[in-house]
Amino acid sequence: MTEEMLVNLEGRRIHPLYATAWMVRHVEEAGRRLIEPHLRAGEDATGYAVSVVHERPARWGDLLTISARATRVDELECEAKVEVIGPNGRVGVGTLVQRYIAEGLFREGR
């Protein structure tokens, strides 16, 4: 974990711990990486729902491992379960749901 991932609110360092906001970002990034190789030509996906439970603290410098696995896939969306593991065990767990859309649907200027 890097220093930028520590808890900062409105420019104030609150704790020298892994921020829940970063966990949300990591859940979204891991879920996106999971689905990308499986998108068909002309297809993209966008985040629809994300949830996290921050179960234990992780400190600055801790090595975090983030893993994602698909838990549900249908013609409308894909759901992934994401786990964040630190040196002392599971730091948190999250779920990301992505809905399929047409590629380029939300490009700038549209």
C-alpha positions as CSV (number, residue, x, y, z in Angstrom):
1,M,0.0,0.0,0.0
2,T,1.3,3.5,-0.8
3,E,1.0,6.7,1.2
4,E,-1.7,8.1,-1.2
5,M,-4.0,5.2,-0.1
6,L,-4.1,6.3,3.5
7,V,-7.2,7.9,5.1
8,N,-7.4,11.6,4.0
9,L,-10.5,13.6,4.4
10,E,-10.7,17.1,3.0
11,G,-6.9,17.3,2.9
12,R,-6.4,16.1,6.5
13,R,-4.7,12.8,7.4
14,I,-7.1,11.1,9.7
15,H,-5.3,7.7,10.2
16,P,-2.2,6.1,8.7
17,L,-4.5,3.3,7.5
18,Y,-5.9,2.0,4.2
19,A,-8.8,4.2,3.2
20,T,-12.2,2.7,2.5
21,A,-12.4,4.9,-0.5
22,W,-9.4,3.2,-2.0
23,M,-10.9,-0.2,-1.2
24,V,-13.9,0.9,-3.3
25,R,-11.6,1.9,-6.1
26,H,-9.7,-1.4,-5.9
27,V,-13.0,-3.4,-6.0
28,E,-14.0,-1.6,-9.1
29,E,-10.7,-2.0,-10.8
30,A,-10.4,-5.7,-10.1
31,G,-14.0,-6.3,-11.3
32,R,-13.3,-4.4,-14.5
33,R,-10.1,-6.4,-15.2
34,L,-12.1,-9.6,-14.6
35,I,-14.7,-8.8,-17.2
36,E,-12.6,-7.1,-20.0
37,P,-11.2,-10.2,-21.6
38,H,-14.8,-11.6,-22.0
39,L,-16.5,-8.6,-23.6
40,R,-17.6,-9.2,-27.2
41,A,-16.9,-7.0,-30.2
42,G,-18.9,-3.8,-29.9
43,E,-19.6,-4.4,-26.2
44,D,-18.5,-2.6,-23.1
45,A,-19.6,-2.5,-19.5
46,T,-20.2,0.1,-16.9
47,G,-20.4,0.0,-13.1
48,Y,-23.9,-0.4,-11.8
49,A,-23.5,-1.2,-8.1
50,V,-20.6,-1.5,-5.7
51,S,-20.5,-2.4,-2.1
52,V,-17.6,-3.0,0.4
53,V,-17.2,-4.1,4.0
54,H,-13.9,-2.9,5.5
55,E,-13.3,-5.7,8.0
56,R,-9.9,-4.8,9.5
57,P,-7.2,-2.1,9.2
58,A,-4.2,-2.3,7.0
59,R,-1.2,-0.1,7.7
60,W,1.0,2.0,5.4
61,G,3.5,-0.3,3.7
62,D,1.4,-3.5,4.1
63,L,1.3,-5.6,0.9
64,L,-2.3,-6.0,-0.2
65,T,-3.5,-8.7,-2.6
66,I,-6.7,-8.0,-4.4
67,S,-8.5,-10.9,-6.1
68,A,-11.8,-11.1,-8.0
69,R,-14.0,-13.9,-9.2
70,A,-17.2,-13.9,-11.1
71,T,-20.2,-14.9,-9.0
72,R,-23.0,-14.3,-11.5
73,V,-23.1,-13.7,-15.2
74,D,-26.2,-13.3,-17.4
75,E,-27.2,-11.4,-20.6
76,L,-27.6,-8.1,-18.7
77,E,-24.7,-7.9,-16.2
78,C,-21.8,-9.5,-14.5
79,E,-21.2,-9.6,-10.7
80,A,-17.8,-10.1,-9.1
81,K,-16.8,-10.8,-5.5
82,V,-13.5,-9.1,-4.6
83,E,-11.4,-9.8,-1.6
84,V,-8.6,-7.6,-0.2
85,I,-6.0,-9.6,1.8
86,G,-3.3,-8.1,3.9
87,P,-0.5,-9.6,6.0
88,N,-2.9,-10.2,9.0
89,G,-5.8,-11.7,6.9
90,R,-8.8,-10.4,5.0
91,V,-9.0,-6.6,5.1
92,G,-12.3,-6.4,3.3
93,V,-14.6,-7.8,0.8
94,G,-16.7,-6.2,-1.9
95,T,-19.1,-6.8,-4.8
96,L,-19.1,-5.1,-8.1
97,V,-22.0,-5.4,-10.6
98,Q,-21.3,-4.2,-14.2
99,R,-24.0,-3.8,-16.8
100,Y,-23.2,-4.4,-20.5
101,I,-23.5,-1.5,-22.8
102,A,-22.7,-0.7,-26.5
103,E,-19.0,0.2,-26.9
104,G,-18.5,4.0,-27.1
105,L,-21.9,4.8,-25.7
106,F,-20.6,7.3,-23.2
107,R,-17.6,8.8,-25.0
108,E,-17.0,12.5,-24.7
109,G,-19.3,14.7,-26.8
110,R,-22.1,12.2,-26.8
